[in-house]
Amino acid sequence: MIESLSRRDYADIHLSVTGFFFVIQGVFSFCYLGAQITAKAAEVNESIYCSEWYTYPPTIQMFIVYIMRRSQKPFILTGYSLVSCSLQSFKDMLNFVASVFVLLLKVSK
C-alpha cells in the first residue's frame, strides 16, 4: 500500500496529521485553562475568609459575605453550555476519537 502512494498523497496525509495536531492542541489549551480556572475559583472562598474581612465597615462586609456565598457554588467553565472544559473532558474526547479511528480502520478493510 505504501508503494502505491504518490507525492500528492503524502502531502495530503502530512497536512491532515498536522491539522489534527493543531486542533488537538487548541482543544487541550481550552481544557487545561478551564481546569486551572475551576481550581482557582474554588480557592476564592478560603482566601476571602482568611483575610481580615471583619475589620471593614458593615456595608463592605455585606458585599464580602455575598462574594463568599457565591464562591461556594462550583464554577465550571463550559463550551457552548454543552461540555465542561476540563482535563477529564479532554481525555474522554481523545478516547472517543481513538475509538472512531479504530472503527474506521476495521470497516475500511
C-alpha positions in Angstrom: 0.0 0.0 0.0 2.8 2.4 0.8 4.4 1.9 -2.6 1.2 3.0 -4.4 1.1 6.4 -2.7 2.2 9.4 -4.7 3.8 12.6 -3.5 0.5 14.3 -3.5 -0.9 11.6 -1.2 2.0 12.1 1.2 1.4 15.8 1.2 -2.3 15.3 1.9 -1.5 12.9 4.8 1.0 15.3 6.2 -1.4 18.2 6.0 -4.2 16.2 7.7 -2.0 15.0 10.5 -0.6 18.5 11.1 -4.1 19.9 11.2 -5.3 17.2 13.5 -2.5 18.0 16.0 -3.2 21.8 15.8 -6.8 21.1 16.6 -5.9 18.8 19.5 -3.5 21.4 20.8 -6.2 24.1 20.7 -8.8 21.9 22.5 -6.2 20.9 25.1 -5.4 24.5 25.8 -9.0 25.3 26.4 -9.5 22.2 28.7 -6.3 22.9 30.6 -7.1 26.6 31.2 -10.7 25.6 32.2 -9.3 23.2 34.8 -7.0 25.9 36.1 -9.8 28.5 36.3 -12.0 26.0 38.1 -9.3 25.2 40.6 -8.6 28.9 41.3 -12.3 29.7 41.7 -12.5 27.1 44.4 -9.8 28.9 46.4 -11.6 32.3 46.4 -13.9 31.5 49.4 -11.0 30.4 51.6 -8.9 33.3 50.6 -11.6 35.8 51.5 -12.3 34.1 54.8 -8.6 34.1 55.7 -8.4 37.9 55.0 -9.4 40.3 57.7 -12.8 41.0 56.2 -14.4 41.5 59.7 -12.3 44.8 60.1 -14.1 46.5 57.2 -17.2 48.7 57.6 -20.5 46.8 57.6 -21.5 47.8 54.1 -18.3 46.3 52.7 -18.7 43.2 55.0 -22.1 42.6 53.4 -20.5 42.6 49.9 -17.8 40.3 51.1 -20.3 37.9 52.6 -22.2 37.9 49.3 -19.0 37.1 47.4 -18.2 34.3 49.9 -21.7 32.8 49.4 -21.4 33.0 45.7 -17.9 31.4 45.7 -19.3 28.3 47.5 -21.0 27.3 44.3 -18.7 25.4 42.0 -17.5 27.3 38.9 -17.2 25.2 35.8 -16.2 26.6 32.5 -18.2 25.1 29.7 -18.1 25.2 25.9 -21.4 26.2 24.4 -23.1 25.1 27.6 -22.7 21.5 26.4 -19.4 20.2 27.7 -17.2 21.2 30.6 -13.7 22.4 29.8 -11.6 20.1 32.0 -8.8 17.6 31.6 -11.3 14.7 32.1 -13.4 16.0 29.1 -10.2 16.2 27.0 -9.4 12.6 27.9 -12.9 11.5 27.1 -12.7 13.2 23.7 -9.4 11.6 22.9 -10.8 8.2 23.8 -13.7 8.8 21.5 -11.5 9.9 18.6 -9.3 6.9 19.0 -12.3 4.6 19.1 -13.8 6.1 15.9 -10.4 5.8 14.2 -10.1 2.1 15.1 -13.6 1.5 13.9 -12.9 3.2 10.6 -9.8 1.2 10.1 -11.7 -2.0 10.7 -14.6 -1.0 8.4 -12.2 0.0 5.6 -10.5 -3.4 5.5 
